[in-house]
């Protein structure tokens, strides 16, 4: 993401666009001037800007696990980080004088409009203050007029009213400067009336709305797009109700379609799903935790099994921390002696991937292509597929390297649709295929299709409906699944294993659970005596594994 920021900034400079500006240093004075007297306007030129800045915020849920409301900690961390990034003074002034940008009418390129009402009120107060002071001085100092108490009253009233208005505005800015948004939220959560404070969520929502408006203002000022990236970690170490609270906070922050927030949720689904299902606050909404996650996450990215290259990188990173091993010298000597081939640059890889991504999107969008028949009906699932296809194609090119044998863009798009529509059946088929790789000769698997493997093991899957009930409910129509694999896209075993290495939209914890159930089933068959069912062996062993 940082590389993307740098490349976009360089591209904008080459196009001759105006350079971005910062609200720090001398830019702070310009920021305060525009905040006070000008209203920002979102123009057509601003919408065409490609340069952007990511504001990274890391939120470790474990650090706030002792808080009554974990989601309040998430919102307070967001407010505090944005305040630190831009400075406390501009945000304090925005609370009192700032305004949300409005869209331009037509193709006007004017980004700032004078706030005439604010200027008139300010000049009116200053004029009234000057007149009041002048009348008061005349009434106090000019001989012959000192005895007129009426002038003293009029002058005092005018000066007091205008001066108090100006002082109140300054005090409001000072109050917002001294009392941060994080302090306000903490004060609300620490209140004795917190449990019955019906307006608490509305106050939190008001703070978030002000923050969103402020970020929209700073976008126009800095001449680039802004995106706040919240990295949420350690959520799978918290209590179930705390996990549910964080998901509620995410839904609150993303309820505005124009909210500039991106959530990176790093969790273990096998831990989070039971938390969501057992949470009292999500009863009726998350009875099936997998289905709730599918609705909440717009781009699932399940990290595949670690490959040899990733393991070597982990070893390299670990060795680099040992200065006594002089790793850099050793690694340099090894690289010189091995004569490794150069790795293509990121820009070259992008140019190779663009054509394949367009071809895959064309297949998805082409009504005459049979693949379009299998697209889901709901928009969230379609967006998830569209988000995943480019990642899968890029990973395929990266994984293949110099090899020319890469699955076609249409096959990759079909695989993404398959993983999204039938995650349980596909995971079961892939697990059976992986188990067969270790027990069946490679020649016997070479000519097998995924559908034949599923058909051979569907009876075993039927016997596991109870432990896999929630996962099975994620799948679409079973007859369409058969048509997909048997007739329209007959993926072979070798092609499936190749695509599995780059599959990111399939929850791998499902396959791990299936592998455990299959292993327990085999153990039951090998140790059960006559008349003892497989379920009788699996059930007590499974219960002993629960925490």
C-alpha positions in Angstrom: 0.0 0.0 0.0 2.9 2.3 0.7 4.4 1.5 -2.7 1.0 2.3 -4.3 1.0 5.7 -2.5 4.5 6.5 -3.8 3.8 5.5 -7.4 0.6 7.5 -7.5 2.3 10.6 -6.2 5.0 10.3 -8.8 2.4 9.8 -11.5 0.5 12.9 -10.5 3.7 15.0 -10.5 4.5 13.8 -14.0 1.0 14.9 -15.2 1.7 18.4 -14.0 -0.9 18.5 -11.2 -0.5 20.8 -8.2 1.6 19.3 -5.5 -0.1 18.1 -2.3 0.3 20.3 0.8 0.6 19.6 4.5 -1.3 21.0 7.5 2.0 21.2 9.4 4.6 24.1 9.6 3.6 27.1 7.5 0.7 25.0 6.1 -0.9 25.2 9.5 -1.7 28.9 9.1 -3.2 28.3 5.7 -5.3 25.5 7.2 -6.7 27.6 10.0 -7.5 30.5 7.5 -9.4 28.2 5.2 -11.2 26.5 8.1 -12.4 29.8 9.5 -13.4 31.7 6.3 -13.8 29.2 3.4 -16.0 26.3 2.5 -14.4 23.4 0.6 -16.0 22.2 -2.7 -15.5 18.8 -4.2 -14.9 19.5 -7.9 -14.7 17.2 -10.9 -10.9 17.7 -10.9 -10.7 16.5 -7.3 -12.7 13.3 -8.1 -10.2 12.5 -10.9 -7.2 12.7 -8.5 -5.4 9.4 -8.3 -2.9 10.2 -5.6 -3.9 9.1 -2.1 -2.6 8.8 1.4 -3.2 5.9 3.7 -3.4 6.7 7.4 -2.5 3.4 9.2 -3.9 2.8 12.7 -3.2 -0.4 14.5 -5.8 -1.6 17.0 -4.9 -4.5 19.2 -8.2 -5.8 20.7 -6.3 -7.5 23.5 -5.1 -4.2 24.9 -8.7 -3.1 25.4 -10.0 -6.5 26.5 -10.6 -5.2 30.1 -12.8 -2.3 28.8 -16.6 -2.7 29.3 -17.1 -1.8 25.7 -14.4 -2.9 23.4 -15.9 -1.1 20.4 -15.7 2.2 22.4 -11.9 1.6 22.5 -11.9 1.1 18.8 -13.6 4.4 18.1 -11.5 6.3 20.7 -8.3 4.9 19.1 -9.5 6.1 15.7 -10.2 9.6 16.9 -6.9 9.8 18.8 -4.9 8.6 15.8 -6.5 11.1 13.4 -6.0 13.9 15.9 -2.3 13.0 16.2 -1.8 12.7 12.4 -3.2 16.2 11.5 -2.6 18.0 14.8 -5.0 19.0 17.6 -5.5 22.6 16.6 -7.0 22.2 13.1 -9.5 19.6 14.4 -10.5 21.8 17.3 -11.1 24.7 15.0 -13.1 22.4 12.7 -15.4 21.4 15.6 -16.4 25.1 15.9 -16.0 26.7 12.5 -15.5 23.9 9.9 -18.0 22.7 7.4 -18.3 19.5 5.3 -17.4 19.9 1.6 -20.2 20.2 -0.9 -20.2 19.1 -4.5 -19.6 21.6 -7.2 -22.4 22.5 -9.6 -21.3 21.8 -13.1 -17.6 21.6 -14.1 -16.4 24.4 -12.0 -12.8 24.0 -10.7 -13.1 26.4 -7.8 -12.3 24.4 -4.7 -12.9 27.1 -2.0 -15.9 29.5 -1.6 -15.9 32.3 0.9 -18.3 31.8 3.8 -20.1 35.2 3.5 -22.3 34.6 6.4 -19.3 33.9 8.7 -17.5 36.9 7.4 -20.5 39.2 7.9 -21.1 37.9 11.4 -17.4 38.4 12.3 -17.3 41.9 10.8 -20.6 42.7 12.5 -19.3 41.6 15.9 -16.0 43.5 15.5 -17.8 46.6 14.3 -20.3 46.4 17.2 -17.4 45.9 19.6 -15.5 48.9 18.2 -18.6 51.1 18.4 -19.4 49.9 21.9 -15.8 50.7 23.1 -15.9 54.0 21.3 -19.3 55.0 22.9 -18.0 53.8 26.3 -14.8 55.8 26.0 -16.7 58.9 24.9 -19.1 58.6 27.8 -16.3 58.2 30.3 -13.7 60.7 29.0 -15.5 63.5 27.1 -16.4 66.4 29.5 -20.1 67.3 29.6 -21.1 63.8 28.6 -19.9 61.9 31.6 -23.2 62.4 33.4 -25.2 60.7 30.6 -25.6 57.2 32.0 -27.6 56.1 29.0 -24.5 56.2 26.8 -22.5 54.2 29.3 -25.2 51.5 29.4 -25.4 51.4 25.6 -21.6 51.2 25.2 -21.2 48.6 27.9 -24.0 46.4 26.5 -22.6 46.6 22.9 -19.1 45.9 24.0 -20.1 43.1 26.3 -22.4 41.3 23.8 -19.9 41.4 20.9 -16.9 40.6 23.1 -18.7 37.7 24.9 -19.6 36.2 21.5 -16.0 36.3 20.4 -14.8 35.0 23.7 -17.3 32.1 23.7 -16.1 31.0 20.2 -12.4 31.1 21.4 -13.3 29.2 24.5 -15.1 26.5 22.5 -12.0 26.1 20.4 -9.8 26.0 23.5 -12.2 23.4 25.1 -11.9 21.1 22.0 -8.2 21.6 22.0 -7.8 20.6 25.7 -10.5 17.9 25.8 -9.9 15.4 22.9 -12.5 13.1 21.4 -10.8 10.2 23.1 -11.2 11.9 26.5 -14.9 12.6 25.7 -15.6 8.9 24.9 -13.7 7.7 28.0 -15.7 10.1 30.1 -18.9 8.7 28.7 -17.9 5.1 29.3 -16.7 5.8 32.8 -20.0 7.5 33.7 -22.2 5.8 36.4 -25.1 6.2 34.1 -23.4 4.4 31.2 -25.6 1.3 31.3 -28.8 3.3 31.0 -27.4 6.1 28.8 -29.7 5.9 25.8 -28.1 8.7 24.0 -24.6 7.2 24.3 -24.5 5.7 20.8 -25.9 8.9 19.2 -23.0 10.9 20.8 -20.5 8.4 19.6 -22.1 8.6 16.1 -21.8 12.4 16.2 -18.1 12.2 17.0 -17.6 9.8 14.1 -19.6 12.1 11.7 -17.5 15.1 12.7 -14.3 13.0 12.0 -15.6 11.9 8.6 -16.4 15.5 7.7 -13.0 16.6 8.8 -11.3 14.0 6.7 -13.3 15.1 3.7 -12.2 18.7 4.4 -8.5 17.7 4.6 -8.8 15.8 1.3 -9.6 19.0 -0.5 -6.9 20.9 1.4 -4.2 18.4 0.9 -5.2 17.8 -2.8 -5.3 14.0 -2.5 -7.6 11.2 -1.4 -7.4 10.1 2.2 -8.1 6.6 3.5 -7.9 5.5 7.2 -6.8 1.9 7.4 -7.6 0.3 10.8 -5.6 -2.9 11.4 -7.6 -5.0 13.9 -5.6 -7.7 15.5 -5.8 -10.1 18.6 -9.6 -10.2 18.3 -9.6 -14.0 18.6 -8.1 -13.6 22.2 -11.2 -11.7 23.6 -14.5 -12.7 25.1 -17.4 -13.4 22.7 -19.4 -10.3 23.6 -16.3 -8.1 23.1 -15.8 -9.7 19.6 -19.4 -8.9 18.8 -18.9 -5.3 20.0 -16.0 -4.8 17.5 -18.1 -6.0 14.6 -20.9 -3.6 15.7 -18.4 -0.7 15.8 -17.2 -1.6 12.3 -20.8 -1.6 11.0 -21.3 1.8 12.7 -18.2 3.3 11.1 -19.0 1.8 7.6 -22.7 2.8 7.7 -21.9 5.9 5.7 -21.4 4.9 2.0 -18.7 7.7 1.7 -16.8 6.8 4.9 -13.1 6.8 4.2 -12.4 3.7 6.4 -10.8 0.4 5.4 -10.7 -2.4 8.0 -8.0 -5.1 7.9 -9.4 -7.8 10.2 -6.7 -10.3 11.0 -8.5 -13.2 12.8 -8.6 -17.0 13.0 -12.2 -17.9 11.8 -12.1 -21.2 13.7 -11.9 -19.1 16.9 -14.0 -16.1 16.0 -17.0 -18.0 14.5 -17.8 -19.8 17.9 -17.5 -16.4 19.6 -20.0 -14.8 17.3 -22.4 -17.8 17.6 -22.3 -17.7 21.4 -22.5 -14.0 21.8 -25.8 -12.9 23.5 -25.9 -9.5 21.6 -25.9 -11.2 18.2 -28.6 -13.8 18.8 -30.7 -14.1 15.7 -28.1 -12.3 13.6 -25.1 -14.6 13.9 -26.5 -18.0 14.8 -24.3 -19.1 11.9 -21.0 -17.4 12.4 -19.6 -18.3 9.0 -22.6 -16.7 7.3 -22.3 -13.6 9.4 -18.6 -13.3 8.5 -19.5 -13.8 4.8 -21.9 -10.8 5.0 -19.5 -8.6 7.0 -16.3 -9.1 5.1 -16.1 -7.7 1.5 -12.7 -9.2 0.6 -11.9 -12.4 2.4 -8.2 -13.4 2.2 -7.4 -16.7 3.8 -3.6 -17.1 3.8 -2.6 -20.4 2.0 -0.2 -22.9 3.5 3.3 -21.6 3.8 5.4 -22.4 0.7 9.1 -23.1 0.5 9.9 -19.5 -0.6 7.9 -18.0 2.4 9.6 -20.4 4.8 13.0 -19.3 3.5 12.0 -15.6 3.9 11.0 -16.3 7.5 14.4 -17.9 8.1 16.1 -14.9 6.5 14.2 -12.5 8.7 15.1 -14.4 11.8 18.7 -14.6 10.9 18.9 -10.9 10.1 18.2 -10.2 13.8 21.5 -12.0 14.7 24.3 -9.5 14.2 26.9 -12.0 15.4 26.2 -14.2 12.3 27.1 -11.5 9.8 24.2 -12.6 7.7 24.5 -9.9 5.1 28.0 -10.9 4.1 27.2 -14.6 4.0 24.0 -14.1 2.0 25.8 -11.9 -0.5 28.4 -14.5 -1.1 25.8 -17.2 -1.6 23.8 -15.1 -4.1 27.0 -14.4 -6.1 27.9 -18.1 -6.2 24.4 -19.4 -7.1 23.8 -16.9 -9.9 20.1 -16.7 -9.2 17.9 -15.4 -12.0 16.6 -11.9 -11.5 13.0 -11.5 -10.3 10.7 -9.4 -12.6 9.9 -6.0 -11.2 6.5 -5.1 -9.8 5.7 -2.9 -12.7 6.4 -5.7 -15.2 4.3 -8.1 -13.3 1.5 -5.6 -13.2 1.6 -5.1 -17.0 1.4 -8.9 -17.5 -1.5 -9.2 -15.1 -3.7 -6.4 -16.5 -4.6 -8.1 -19.7 -5.5 -11.3 -17.8 -7.6 -9.4 -15.3 -9.6 -7.7 -18.1 -10.1 -11.1 -19.8 -11.4 -12.6 -16.6 -13.8 -9.7 -16.0 -15.0 -10.0 -19.6 -15.9 -13.6 -19.0 -17.8 -12.7 -15.8 -19.7 -9.9 -17.6 -20.4 -11.7 -20.8 -24.0 -12.9 -20.7 -23.3 -15.5 -23.4 -20.6 -17.2 -21.3 -21.9 -20.0 -19.1 -19.9 -18.7 -16.2 -22.2 -15.7 -15.7 -25.0 -18.1 -14.9 -23.2 -19.1 -11.7 -22.8 -15.6 -10.3 -24.7 -15.1 -7.0 -27.7 -12.9 -6.7 -26.6 -10.6 -3.8 -24.4 -7.7 -4.5 -22.1 -8.3 -1.6 -21.0 -11.7 -2.9 -20.5 -10.3 -6.4 -18.3 -7.6 -5.1 -16.3 -10.2 -3.1 -15.8 -12.2 -6.3 -14.7 -9.1 -8.3 -12.3 -8.1 -5.5 -10.8 -11.6 -5.4 -10.3 -12.3 -9.1 -7.4 -9.8 -9.6 -5.6 -11.1 -6.5 -5.9 -14.7 -7.7 -4.6 -13.9 -11.2 -1.6 -11.9 -9.8 -0.8 -14.8 -7.4 -1.0 -17.3 -10.3 1.6 -15.3 -12.3 3.8 -14.9 -9.3 3.5 -18.6 -8.4 4.2 -19.8 -12.0 7.3 -17.6 -12.4 8.9 -18.3 -15.8 6.6 -21.3 -16.5 4.2 -20.8 -19.3 1.6 -23.3 -18.0 -0.7 -21.0 -16.2 -4.5 -21.6 -16.0 -6.5 -19.3 -18.2 -8.2 -16.2 -16.8 -11.6 -17.8 -17.4 -10.6 -20.9 -15.4 -9.2 -18.7 -12.6 -12.4 -16.6 -12.5 -14.5 -19.9 -12.5 -12.4 -21.2 -9.6 -13.0 -18.0 -7.6 -16.8 -18.3 -8.2 -16.6 -22.0 -7.2 -14.9 -21.2 -3.9 -17.4 -18.4 -3.1 -20.6 -20.3 -4.0 -19.8 -23.7 -2.6 -17.1 -23.3 0.1 -18.1 -26.5 2.0 -18.3 -28.9 -0.9 -15.2 -27.5 -2.5 -13.2 -27.8 0.8 -14.4 -31.4 1.3 -13.4 -32.3 -2.3 -10.0 -30.7 -1.9 -9.4 -32.4 1.5 -10.3 -35.8 0.0 -7.9 -35.0 -2.9 -5.1 -34.1 -0.5 -5.6 -37.3 1.5 -5.6 -39.3 -1.8 -2.3 -37.7 -2.9 -0.6 -39.4 0.1 -2.2 -42.8 -0.4 -2.9 -43.2 -4.1 -0.2 -43.3 -6.9 0.1 -40.1 -8.9 -0.8 -41.9 -12.1 -4.2 -42.9 -10.8 -5.0 -39.3 -9.8 -3.8 -37.7 -13.1 -7.0 -38.5 -15.0 -9.4 -37.8 -12.2 -11.7 -34.8 -12.1 -12.9 -33.0 -9.0 -16.4 -34.1 -9.6 -15.4 -37.8 -9.6 -13.5 -37.3 -6.3 -16.5 -35.6 -4.7 -18.9 -38.3 -5.9 -16.7 -41.0 -4.4 -16.7 -39.3 -1.0 -20.1 -37.7 -0.8 -21.4 -40.5 1.4 -18.8 -39.7 4.1 -19.8 -36.0 3.9 -23.4 -36.9 4.4 -22.5 -38.8 7.6 -20.9 -35.6 8.9 -23.9 -33.3 8.4 -24.3 -32.6 12.1 -20.7 -31.3 12.9 -20.6 -29.5 9.5 -24.1 -28.2 9.5 -23.2 -24.5 9.7 -20.6 -24.8 7.0 -22.9 -26.8 4.7 -25.5 -24.0 5.0 -23.0 -21.6 3.2 -23.2 -23.6 0.0 -25.5 -22.8 -2.9 -27.7 -25.1 -4.9 -26.3 -28.7 -5.0 -27.5 -29.4 -8.5 -25.7 -26.3 -9.8 -22.6 -27.5 -8.1 -22.8 -30.8 -10.0 -23.4 -29.0 -13.3 -20.5 -26.7 -12.6 -17.9 -29.4 -12.1 -19.3 -32.2 -14.2 -20.3 -30.3 -17.3 -19.2 -26.7 -17.5 -15.9 -26.5 -15.7 -14.5 -30.1 -15.2 -11.4 -29.2 -13.2 -8.9 -31.9 -12.9 -7.0 -33.0 -9.8 -3.7 -31.5 -10.9 -5.3 -28.2 -11.9 -7.1 -28.0 -8.6 -3.9 -28.5 -6.6 -2.3 -25.7 -8.6 -5.2 -23.3 -8.0 -5.4 -24.3 -4.4 -2.0 -22.8 -3.8 -3.3 -19.3 -4.8 -6.8 -19.6 -3.4 -7.5 -16.7 -1.0 -11.3 -16.6 -0.8 -11.7 -20.1 0.7 -11.5 -20.4 4.5 -8.8 -23.0 5.1 -9.9 -23.6 8.7 -12.9 -25.5 7.2 -10.6 -28.0 5.6 -8.6 -28.4 8.8 -11.8 -29.2 10.6 -12.8 -31.7 7.9 -9.3 -33.3 8.1 -9.7 -33.8 11.9 -13.2 -35.3 11.4 -11.9 -37.7 8.7 -9.0 -38.7 10.9 -11.3 -39.3 13.9 -13.6 -41.4 11.6 -10.7 -43.6 10.5 -9.6 -44.0 14.1 -13.1 -45.0 15.0 -13.2 -47.6 12.3 -9.9 -49.1 13.1 -10.6 -49.4 16.9 -14.3 -50.0 17.1 -15.5 -53.5 17.8 -18.6 -55.3 16.4 -21.7 -53.3 16.8 -20.0 -50.1 17.8 -20.9 -47.2 15.5 -18.5 -44.6 14.2 -20.4 -41.8 15.9 -20.0 -43.5 19.3 -16.2 -43.4 18.8 -16.1 -39.8 17.4 -18.4 -38.1 19.9 -16.5 -38.7 23.2 -13.2 -38.0 21.5 -14.5 -34.8 20.0 -15.8 -33.6 23.4 -12.5 -34.1 25.0 -11.0 -31.7 22.5 -13.2 -28.8 23.5 -11.6 -26.2 25.9 
